[in-house]
Amino acid sequence: MTPIIEFKDYTFKYRSQVEPTLRDINLKIYPGEKVLIVGPSGSGKSTIVHCINGLVPFSFAGDITGTLRVKGEDPAKLGVFGMSKIAGTVLQDTNGQFIGLTVAEDIAFALENDMVPQEEMLDRVERVAEIVEVDRLLKNAPWELSGGQKQRVSMAGVMVDDVEILLFDEPLANLDPATGKRAIDLIDRISKERNATILIIEHRLEDALYRDVDRIIVVGEGRIVADLKPDEILAGNIFTEQGIREPLYIAALKHAGCRITEESRPQHIETMLLDSYKEQVKKWFQAAEYEKRKQSEESVLTVKDLYFSYIEGKQVLQHIHFDIHKGEMVSVVGKNGAGKSTLAGIICGFMKPTKGSILLNGEDIEGLSVKERGEKIGLVMQSPGQMISKPMIYDEVALGLAVRGVPEEEIKERVYHTLKICGLYPFRNWPISALSYGQKKRVTIASILVMNPEVIILDEPTAGQDYRHYTEIMEFLKEINERYGITIIMITHDMHLMLEYTDRAIVIADGHLIADDAPVNVLTDEMIADKAYLKKTSLYDLAVKCGIESPSEFAERFIHYERALREGEK
């Protein structure tokens, strides 16, 4: 069979860089294959996609050696428009992909370019919108949508055109776990029904493997490190060697001393053959010894009977109530559009609740302005670009103090102290543009931390980050929490983060609080997981299949074991 995509001795170096991003790539992908590409941030995964869809070299200039053919064509000659008729791309940053003023216009954009008759266009737009569940949003403006809804609209815009190759760059980045499962299921259906060739780049490996893939390609430092079938690669240690997070059930089996084989079919926990591992897993669980972290009983933030609506009569939040103690790390979880970010906005004073009150250290903060609240409760947005407004690191971190009229000497002292805490002091005179994404994230946290807040709220602190950067930022937040006693609230879709780092999970579904419990209890409760569009942890399935009576205790044992391993590495 002739490959539909073929790289031969392909090397690419961006014009602005000294070293190549891709080195000697030899890769063949055949028609109808579904391939998952994984690797650490900066390994070259997205560059491979940009070469296929023509963004390299037209949007990203550089030097190319070797050859690339996509359906027999050279993308470097065919151009972005020519390649768009062969390969459709869903970008990681969906905001950069919107063209239309409404969702319907945006989905129809490719069809309008092809002069498809209006009646057929309307029919195709409605059909694809229904598949990705945005049919009720067709009249909405794209910027009114949540991150997950934007992701689905981008998918619809690509799928409405009958291209032969579909490229997905981090399709799960902004999706809640259950919607992510549906997205992977949808991609799988498209693959089978259209016999399309699919390439998926994704950090959330376990979620991406919810449906079968033909091959997993591991990219490291611009080279292809492995190109194997899923069962074969999961039986080895390539993922951990490359700094990629293994599925939780695989990690748990390895912690228990199990030697995973290809024959056990490890791609899915639901169908994995576990008979030969059961006794080892049980013994490991029974040997568990750990101390639960003691929590302060002193309240720092109390939300009482909170209601909110953007439009009168249509409640976004109803009867939200919880109490957060000093020094806790808490996750706020739930499906896209559940009201999580709205809740954070109300706490910070950007919006006023329809009803209810918010107390800080037992005192109602209704009378405090956004500026006054910002000195006590800091908000770190998902993207550093949403917050950073100064070109230099020092100036950005000093900004909050400067606008409050703090004396220059005190500003300097506090900024330097904060930069040292955040590991940014050596870069204090650097431009922010010279930093990595993870370092920019630290700058945004430093700009909040310098205000000496009692509470920090972070919106998706680990979105789009590989396992190494995820661990780096979370260990940093954990250190801030433990050393300085700062209470941390994280709005997240990341079930790993929720399990590993937070003491409690506040679960919101359709504007209602449906659970306030330990993360392991939430993620081993099928009813709560289904209602809030969470994903029941694979540790639960592993425990049940191995005959362990308390899946939540098994999951808790795993989390404490992982923490102990990390502590040992420090």
N, C-alpha and C positions, 0 to 999 in steps of 0.2 A: 504494500500500500504506500502511496506517495504521501509524505508528511504535508500537513496544511501549514505548519509553521516549522521552519528549519534555520537554526543558527549554526554557522560553520566558522570555527576559529575566530569568533566575534569578540572584539574588544572595543570599548567605548570610553572616552575620557571627556568629561565636561570641560568646556573652554576655560572656565574659571578655576579648574583644579589641576594640581600637579600630577597626581596619580590617577590611573584609570578606575572608573567605578565598576565596570565589567571587564573581566579578563578571560580570554580564550574560552568563550562559551561555545560548547557543542551540545545542541539540544534539538530533538525532533519531537513534535507533537502531531498526532494523527487525527484525522477528521472524526468528530464524535467523542473524543476523549474528554474526560473531566479531570483536571489536574490542579492540585493544591500546591502553591508555592509559599514556603515559610523561610524565615531567617531573621536575625537580629535587625534592629533599625540601622540603616546605612549600609546594609549588606549588598544592595543592588536590586532588590526584588521589584520595586516600583519602576526602576529604570528599564528592566526587561519589558514591562508592559508599555512604557513610553516608546521603546524601540519598535514594538509591534504595531502600535496605533499611529505612528508617524509623528508623535510629539517630539521625538528625537529623529532628526536634528532640527525640525522646523521651529519648535518652541524652545527647545533646549539644545543650543548649539554645542558642537564638540567634534572630536576627531574619531572616525570609525575605521577600523581595519577588520578584515574578514567579511563574511556575507550573511545576509538575512533575507529569507524569502517567506512571504506570507501569501498563501494560495498562488505561488509562482511569481508574485510581484515583489519589487523592492520598495519598502515603505519610504526610504529616503528619496526615491524618485516620484512615487505616486502622491505623496503629500498627505496632510491631515484629512482633507476633504475626500480624497480618493480612498484612503484607508477606512474612512467612516462608513463606506458602503460594504466593507468586508468585515470589519471588527468594531463592535460597539463597546464603549468603556463607561463604567460607573466609577467616578473618582471618589477618593477618600473625603475630600472637601467638597461636599455637595453644593455649597453656596456658589462655588466657582463654575457650576454646571447649569445654572438656571438662566433661561432666556426669556420666557413668556411672562406676562403680567398675571396670568392665572395658571393654576395647575393644568387645566385642560390645554391651554395654549402651549405650555411648556412641553407636555407629552406629545403634542401634535407637531412640534417644530420640524422634526426630520421629514414628516409626511408632507408638510407645506413646501419644503425645499424640493421634494420629489413631485410636486403638483398632483398629489393624490386627490381624486374627486371628493368634494366636501362630505357627501353622504357616507362614503366608505371611510373617510377620515374620522368622522364622528363615531361610527360603529367600532373602528379599531381602537380608538382612544378609550371609549367606554369599556370595551372588553378587557383591555390590558389594565385599566384602572381598577376594575373589579378583582382581577387576579391578585394585585398587590394591595388591595383593600384601601384604595384612596378614592373610590368612586363617589363618596360623599363630600370630597374636598375639591372637586373639579372647578368650582367657582372661587375657591380661596386663592389668595396671593401666596406664592411660595414662601415669602419671608414671615408669613403668619404661622407657619407650621413648626412643629417640634422637630428635633434632630432626626428622630426615627421616621417621621412622616416625610421629611425631605429626602431621606435615603430611599424610601419606597417610590417617590415621584421620579427620582433619578433613574431607578431601575426600570420604571414604566417607560420613560423617555427613550431608553436604549432598546427595550424589548419590542416597542411598537414597530420598529423597523426590522425587517426580516434579515438580519445580518447572520453570517455563518459562524462568527467567532464572538464570544462575549467575554469581556475582561472585567473582573470585579476587584477593585483595589480597596481592601478593608471594608467589605460590605456590612460587617457587623459592628463597626466602630461606634455608631450612635444608636444602636437598637437595644431594647430591653431583651432579656434572654429568650422569652417565649416568641417575640417577634423575630428575633434572630434565627430561632429554629424554623419558623415559617419561611423566612427569607432563604435559608439553606434548602428547605423542602421545595420552595418555588424554583430555585436555581436548578435543583435536581429534576423537577418536572419538565422544565424548559429543555434541559439537556436531552431527556428521553423523547419528549414529544416532537421537538424540532430537529433532533439529532445534531444540535449545535455543539461546537467545540467550546469548552468552558475553561478559563483560567481564573483561579481564585487566589488572591493574596490575602492572608489573614493572620493576625497575631493570636486570635482566640482559637487555638488549634482544636481543642476538644469540641467546641461548638461547631467549627467548620466541618468536623468529621461526623456530624449528626447523620448525614447521608453518605453513601459510598462515594469514594473517588477512585479513579484508576491508578493514579500515581501521586506520590508526594515528592516534590523537588525541594531540597534544602540548599539555600544559597548562603555562603559565608565569605565575607571579604571579596565580593565580586566574582567568586567562582562557584561552580556547582559542586557542592560537597557530597550530595547523595541524590539519587533518582531511583526510588524503589517503590514497591507496592506497600500500602498502608500496614498490613500485618507484619511484613518483613521489617519495616523501619521501626515500628512500635516495639518489636521484640529486642531491639538493640538499644544503644545509649547515645545515638547521634544527637537527639534533641537536647539532652542535658549538656553534652559536650559543646554544642553551639549556642547555649544560653537560651533555649526555647522551652517554654513551660509544657511539660508533658500533661496528658489528661490525668485528672486527680486519681482515678481508679488504678491507672498504671503506676503512678508514684506510690500509692498505698501498697500495692502488691510488692513493689520493689523494697519498700521499707520493711515489709514483713519477711523479706529474704527469699521471695519467690523468683525463680528464673523463668521469665516469660518466653514462650516459644511461638513461632509463627503458626504452628498447628493449633494453638489455643484460640486463634481468630480474635486478636485483641482490638480490632478496629472499633467495635461497639461493645459496651458493657452489657447491653441487652442480650447479645447473642454469643458472648465470649464463653468458652468452655472452661469452667472454673473448678471442676471436680478435684483435680490434682493439687489445687492451691488452698482448698478450704481449711484444712487442719493448720497449715502454717499461719494463715490469716487469723484464725481463732486464737492460736497461741500468742501471737503478737498483741492482739487486743487484750487478752487476759493478763498479760504482763504489764499493762499500762499503769503508770504512776505519774500523776501530775497534780500541781496545786493550782486551784482556780485563782485568778487575779482578784484581789480585794478591791471593792469599789467604795468610794466616798458616798456617804448618805446625804451630803450637803448639796442642795439644789443650786444650779447656776442659771438654767434657762427653763422656764415653764410656759407652755402654750395651753391656754384655757379656752375650750369651746369655740374654736376659731371657724368662722365662715368667710367665704370670699366669692365674689362673682365679677366678671368683666362686664357682663350684660345682665341687667336686672331680671331676676327670676330664673336665671340659669347659673346654678351654683357650681363653682369649680372645686371648692373645698367646703366640706361640711363636718361640723362637730369634731374638729381635729384637736386632740388633747394629749400631751405627753410632758414628762418631767425629765430633764437631763441633768445628771449630777456632775459636780466639778471633777475634771480630769478624765472624763469618759471619752472613748472614741466610739462614735455612733454612726451607723449607716442609715440613710433614707433611701428606700428602694420602692420600685413599682413600675408599671408599664409606662411607655411613652405617653405623654399627655395626661398623666394621673394627677399632676399638680405639685410635683416635687420642687421644681425650680420656682414656681409661684410662691410656695411656702417659704423658700429661702428669701425671696424678694420682699415678702411681707415682714419677716423677722428683721431684715435689714432696713426697713422703712421705705422701700421704693414704692410700695402700694399700701393702702390702708385696708384693714379687714372690714367686711360688712358687719361682723359681730365678733365678740370675743376679745381676749387680751393676751399680751405677752409680758412675762415678768422676767427681769434679770436680777438675780440675787434677791428675789422676793419683792422687787419694786416694779410697778407698771411702767413701761417705757413708751407709752403712747405719746407723751409730750415731747419726746426727744426727736430732733431732726435727723435726717440721713447722716449728716456730718457728725453729729453727736453720737449716734449709734455706731458709726464707723470706728470710733475710738475704743469701743468695747466689744463689738461684734464685727469681724472682718469677713469679707466674701472674696474668694478666689475663683474667678470664672474658668470655664473649661479651656478656652484657648488663650494663651498668653497675649495674642494680638488684640483681644478684646479689652485688655487692661493697660498694656504698655503704651505710654504717650511721650516718653523722653528718649532721646537717642543713646544717652550714656547711663550705665548701670547705677552709678552713685546718685545721679539726678533723679532717676526713677524711684529709687528706694527712699530718697529724701523728700519727695514731692508732698506726701501727706503731712509731714511735719512742717514743711515750708508754708503751705497754705494756711496752717493753723498758727503761724507767727512764732514758732519755736525759735529761740536764739540759735545763731549759726554754729556756735561752739557745741551746744547740746545736740544739734542735728548731726554734726560730724561724729560725735561720740556714739550716739545711738545707731547711726547708719553703719559705722565700722563694726560695732558690737554685733549687730544683726547679720552683716555680711559674713562675719566669722562663724556665727551659728550655722548659717546656710552654706558654708563652704565656698563662698564667693569672694572672700576678701582679696585673694591674689588677682582677681579680675576687676577690682573696684574702679579702675580708670579705663576699662574697656568699653567699646560700643556694644550695645545689646545685639546688634546684627551679627556680631562675631561669635555668638553663643549657640550651642546646640539647643534643640527643643526642650530637653530636660533642664538645662541650665536656665533657659528663659522662664520655665515654670517655677524654678527656685526664686528668680527675681520677683515674680508676682507674689510669691509667698512672703519673701523678705519685705516687700512694700507694705504688706499687711502686718507682719510680725513686728516691724519697727514701731508700730502704734501701741504696742503692749496690750493687745486685746485679751479678753478673757475667753472668748469663743472664736474659732475660725471655722467658717463653712466653706467647703470645697465642692465645686460642681464638676463631677467626672475627673478626678485628679489623675487618673491613669489612662484616659481614653487614647487609643492609638499607639500606646507605648509597648515595646517588647518587654520580655520578662526581666531582663537586667535593669532597664530603666524603671520599670514598674516597681521592682524590689528596692531600687535606689531611692525613689521618691517616697515610697511607703515607709521604709526604715527611717528616713529623715523625719517624716511626720510623726512616727512613733517616738523618736528621740525627743522632739519638741514637746510632745504630749507628756512623756514620762519625766523629762528633766525640768521642764518649766511649768508643768501642771496645766497647760492650756487645753481646754476642752475642744475636741475636733469633731465636726459633723460632716459626713461625706455623702453627697448625692451621687449614687453610682448604679451602673448596670452590671458592674463586674462582680460576679458571685464569688470569685476567688478572693477579691479584696474584702468583701463583706465577711466571709468565713475566717480569713486569716488575721485580719487586723482590727475588727471592731468588736466591742463588747455587747452591743445590742443592735437590733435591726428594727427600724420603724417602717412599717409596710403600708403604703397608700395605694388604694385601687379605686378608680372612678371617684376621686375626691374624698373618699372615706378612709379613716385609719382602720385597718383590718387586723393588724398585729403589732405588738411591741414586745419583742422576745429575743432570746439569744439567737444569733444567726444559724447555729446548727439546728435549732428547733424549727425555725422558719423553713429552712431548705430541706427538711425531712418531713414536712407536712404538705401532702399533695394538694389538699384543698386550698391552702394559702398560696402555694406556688402557682396553681392554676388561675386563681382569681386575680393575682397581682402580676401575671405574665412573667413570673420568675422561672428559673429552671431548677428542678429538683436535683440536688447534687448527685453525681455518679457514685459518691461514697455511700449514699443510701442504698443504691442498687447493689453495690458490691457487698455491703453488710448483709442485706437480705438474702442474696444468692449464696452467701457463705454460712447462712444459718445463725447469724448474730441477732439476738433478740432486741437489742437497743441500738438501732442505726444512728440515732443522734449522739449517743456516747461514743460510738465508733468514729463518727466524723470529728467529734471534739478531740478524741485521742490523736487522730491524724494531724489536726491543726496544731496541737501542743507539741507533737513530735517534730513537725516542720519548723516551728518557732525555735525549738531547742537546737535543731541543726543550724539554723541561721545564726543563733547566738554563739554557737561553737565556731562559726567561720569568722566572727568579728575579731 
